[in-house]
Amino acid sequence: MNSVSSPFITRRKFLLAAASIAASAPIRPALALATGEHRIRVAPGQARLTGPDGPRTPVWAYDGTVPGPTLRLRQGQPARIVVENGLDEDTTVHWHGIRLANAMDGVPGLTQPPIRPGENFLYEFTPPDAGTFWYHPHADSLVQLGRGLAGALIVEEAEPVAVDRELLWLLQDWRLTKDGQIAAGFGNMMDAAMSGRVGNVVTVNGAPPADLTVKAGERVRLRLANASLARIMALRFEGHRPVIVAIDGQPCDPHEPEGGRLVLAPAMRIDVVLDMQGDPGSRHAVIDDYYDGLAYTLTTLAYDAGAPLRDHPLDAPIRLPGNPLPGPDLAEAERQEIVLQGGMMGGGKLAGIGGMMGMAMPGMNGAAWAINGMSMTGDGHAGMAPQFTLSRGATCRLTMRNETAWWHPMHVHGFSLSVLSRNGSPVPHRQWQDTVLLAPKDTIECAFVADNPGDWMLHCHVADHQMAGLMTVFRVT
Amino acid sequence: MKLTYRLAALSLLIATPLPAFAATINAVMYKNPQCSCCESYANYLEHNGFKIDIKPVNNLSQISSDAGVPADLEGCHALMVDGYVVDGLVPVEIVKKLLTERPAITGITLAGMPTGAPGMGGEKQGPFVVYAFTKDGKAPTVYATE
């Protein structure tokens, strides 16, 4: 992996272009070349996940780095990305959150043949939406993601946003043994039927959390991406008021999160604007307190002693320009419902497929979960029958009902969902998401226009849950 | 979840409390932070003479594995008590049998979360088979059936 002195230096790796970032304020975010062919090689590598003096951990990496190189594309400009498979097993790349042609979506068997060891695949797409996205394998997902395969994909706005600095935190969660090796036990049924393979080491851009040096008065755009297998995070910025400006890459009405906590489930992204209003020399913890009794300090905002950059926060607007998302026609919408079932303490919903009240033992095919009574396990394969079919151009009003006792970030491929309501209460701030987190017993209503033909996946992004049956497919004709 | 607690409370009434003179048995429970059954089970043990120090952990299956619990026999939490591992919702009489007999094993486990087990509630569907395991690679053996 790259050795970096600070994990918070945004790793902008331009494969064809290099761009510099001005140091003075206010700056424009760096620009990448509008077009060009990128090459990414997937292969075993090594990373120091616990710091420069820690052990080397054998990982699987994109271009030898954990996380993979940050890809910067331009909205509306074609991109060509060749992926070379240097692993001993099949892989694919899923461009998470990008609305693209079905054949470029990266689901083995369903949208493309898997990339065999030693082979290449050319991904070509034109990202319609600016925002924070990411890329990861969709083959042997639990293991490949758990061994480190993930990278950020930033689609630049046509007009840059006025901030002093842009930061990216790609968050990964690792389950390491005492000697720093990736722990065995992928696919453990207790993990699969509970909260997934949550780890014991969190990295920010591939390195252990360290202080983040900030300047009083500066305005930062912070792009957060949770590339964990299963760890849900809830970040609090002590003494600061982050304003959410985009979720899953899609701009929303700028708003402060409920209770000041940014809840970031696996695969979710949140862009926030942070005005650094602390005193020069002061320190403020960023705490993840999602799991009861397991709060920890992710990082500390360490103000340098210099005079504030400005006396008052920038008064430039922080709203991001909108993306060209088709507006749902709710009056004519076709209603569909998916029900999430199973897991530990599941109340017997999986009695027929290996569950039981609470599951004595895993069932056939390692299924621990189901959607509408059906367990599709694994990563995707040919011949997956669609759960429902939509006519192209129709609005789908989709209800997702979580009957389980566990949390599920439900990811829809190929579309962004307008989130309408949660448990009957309207969801404010015009939020569009490709990954919607359902708490136990939650019911979410959302809507989207089925404008993109193909067979698309809809699955939980806790990788163990997906592999163990929390996955389905729908078709747009 | 409330139902679980009610059933747990019911099971407390059924379980025989220890005689008042018995010493408290200290134990540490590693559990998933989001699983409530384990808390009902801890409560059940506490009403039967134990003092439970609950430690929520995110990597329970790793802890269980490190403690020697066979992957296919894992329960929903791991209890460390008096030099033994007691994994899953093992009825208290069997835990006490273990602590009295002190066999040369690493621990015992009731796999999964079977209906009717202490902390779970529901109707018991069949006998609970509690396995003994060691760390020497030998196959688990049946320790007790209830």
Chai-1 contact restraints between the chains, C-beta under 6 A:
chainA,res_idxA,chainB,res_idxB,connection_type,confidence,min_distance_angstrom,max_distance_angstrom,comment,restraint_id
A,R175,B,N59,contact,1.0,0.0,6.0,A-B,restraint_1
A,A183,B,Q62,contact,1.0,0.0,6.0,A-B,restraint_2
A,G185,B,S61,contact,1.0,0.0,6.0,A-B,restraint_3
A,G185,B,S65,contact,1.0,0.0,6.0,A-B,restraint_4
A,N188,B,S61,contact,1.0,0.0,6.0,A-B,restraint_5
A,M190,B,S61,contact,1.0,0.0,6.0,A-B,restraint_6
A,M190,B,E74,contact,1.0,0.0,6.0,A-B,restraint_7
A,D191,B,S61,contact,1.0,0.0,6.0,A-B,restraint_8
A,M194,B,N32,contact,1.0,0.0,6.0,A-B,restraint_9
A,S195,B,Q34,contact,1.0,0.0,6.0,A-B,restraint_10
A,V198,B,N58,contact,1.0,0.0,6.0,A-B,restraint_11
A,N200,B,N59,contact,1.0,0.0,6.0,A-B,restraint_12
A,Y291,B,P33,contact,1.0,0.0,6.0,A-B,restraint_13
A,D292,B,P33,contact,1.0,0.0,6.0,A-B,restraint_14
A,G293,B,P56,contact,1.0,0.0,6.0,A-B,restraint_15
A,L294,B,P33,contact,1.0,0.0,6.0,A-B,restraint_16
A,L294,B,P56,contact,1.0,0.0,6.0,A-B,restraint_17
A,M344,B,M113,contact,1.0,0.0,6.0,A-B,restraint_18
A,M345,B,C37,contact,1.0,0.0,6.0,A-B,restraint_19
A,M357,B,T115,contact,1.0,0.0,6.0,A-B,restraint_20
A,M357,B,G122,contact,1.0,0.0,6.0,A-B,restraint_21
A,G358,B,M113,contact,1.0,0.0,6.0,A-B,restraint_22
A,G358,B,M120,contact,1.0,0.0,6.0,A-B,restraint_23
A,M359,B,G112,contact,1.0,0.0,6.0,A-B,restraint_24
A,A360,B,G112,contact,1.0,0.0,6.0,A-B,restraint_25
A,A360,B,P114,contact,1.0,0.0,6.0,A-B,restraint_26
A,M361,B,G112,contact,1.0,0.0,6.0,A-B,restraint_27
